[in-house]
């Protein structure tokens, strides 16, 4: 998100890739800001449907088609052009939908019809489980692709079937940190240096809420809250664990999962204690809050930094900083899958493997800020040494890289993750904006989830 396209050192320029389950209301997201001028419609094209005649140009070159969404970085960074230059017998035709919801609706239509599919299709993490459970036969198995050991272990598990079929290769991820306003911390009598701030809440999200209490006591500005919303805190707590709403068998466990219960209690405590600005991320009022200093902290995945820097504006450059979160968590990410019936399956697989290799992931990070899912890429100088001038020269490559490595080796997704996540967010909003008690809000949330998952 964000229109910035500068390298680190001038500004952060990532784009959101969070899943349906991670984005409140599916964001104006990956698209609204960064995808101006990109096509909003996933049109039928060559590949995927088995039409071999359309897989060749008149001069005999092989055509590989791609269906992408938002700013996945391959086209924008020039990687597709470079691949065609290095492989002159290949022509890549990429169709980019600015809005992921539009993209996925069209993808579902094409999957059902068995036609109009691209040779390569992008997969948002929030759609991964549904595709794994219902459409695995339509995707090629990429598990035998050479050199896959460079990925963070939990990334590939998100698109792997029970029998070991790998539906896609990972592109980016959304490890989380805490973005904070140094000037507002100083006014409240709190430390401002990054290392000292990190120490305040190291290892425990409850310490983060405790800092909020200290901030509230020392804060001299009545209209400034410690955090933007309790929902951001809830997200960060649950997405650092192996299990959230479902178990491996696809059974709902949110009601008994201590991770979810603890996250709800701490987030609701923050809401009831008046520590939040009652502003859900990416909802009305949040962007002005970034610019006007309505809140001092927000839990921020790597891709969010570009949005903050754009919406907070040049006047706030250097006032923001990034600190390590109490615990590593991930909010977002995507994949590239190859269609089983593609007439150019081998060429498409080769392209996907190249685009998601460590070198290319590091290159896209340096150009656009998309955070790599490759553990090898995380250790490259381009990534590990990445800094953001807007965020007080914060070593974001190291901060987000360390967070990514803390995440459990497997993260279990469920079909209705998005619906459940949005329902929990709405429940916390009932506490913040309607004055409901935590128990009342939980009861309503539980009823809504049960109804939505029947």
Secondary structure, 3 states (H helix, E strand, C coil): CCCCCCCCCCCCCCCCCCCCCCCHHHCCHHHHCCCCCCCCCCCCCCCCCCCHHHHECCCCCEEEEEEEECCCCCCCCCHHHHHHHHCCCEEEEEEEECCHHHHHHHHHHHHHHCCCCCCEEEEEHHHHHHHHHHCHHHECCCCCCCCHHHECHHHHHCCECCCCCECCEEEEEEEEEEEEEHHHHHHCCCCCCHHHHHHHCCCCHHHHHHHHHHHHHHCCCCCCEEECCHHHHHHHHHCCCCCCCECCCCCECCCCCHHHHHHHHHHHHHHHCCCECCCCCCCCCHHHHHHHCCEEEEEEECCHHHHHHHHHCHHHCCCEEEEECCCCCEEEEEEEEEECCCCCHHHHHHHHHHHCCHHHHHHHHHHHCCEECEHHHHCCHHHHCCCECCCCCECHHHHHHHHHHHCCCCCCCCCCHHHHHHHHHHHHHHHHHHCCCHHHHHHHHHHHHHHHCC
